[in-house]
Amino acid sequence: MIYIIRFRDVFDEYGLLHELAYLLNYLDELPNILSTKLVPYDMKIGEVQKFLSDLDNFRIRYSRYIGRAADLLYKDVKEIIDEVFSGEVEEGDEGA
């Protein structure tokens, strides 16, 4: 059985969905912060730098988990492919 894992499912499986949601919500609010005239320019730059720092920290901290999920997916799919092809070879040999 071949299945598709969506990014959301991978993040959820490793308990990272909350932090991913935080980053995406922050990104969604960033244009509002940057477009308001009441926020000084220095604070706007600080908000952008904070977001980029948070995003980079997220990438660094959790890359091993997401990489592990990709490895597991590859292993599972490869096992399925190997089973399919070994079954075809065995069936082909019997008919010869």
Secondary structure as the mmCIF struct_conf table of DSSP 4:
data_model
#
loop_
_struct_conf.conf_type_id
_struct_conf.id
_struct_conf.beg_label_comp_id
_struct_conf.beg_label_asym_id
_struct_conf.beg_label_seq_id
_struct_conf.end_label_comp_id
_struct_conf.end_label_asym_id
_struct_conf.end_label_seq_id
HELX_RH_AL_P HELX_RH_AL_P1 PHE A 7 GLU A 13
TURN_TY1_P TURN_TY1_P1 TYR A 14 GLY A 15
HELX_RH_AL_P HELX_RH_AL_P2 LEU A 17 SER A 35
TURN_TY1_P TURN_TY1_P2 LYS A 37 LEU A 38
BEND BEND1 VAL A 39 VAL A 39
HELX_RH_AL_P HELX_RH_AL_P3 TYR A 41 GLY A 95
#
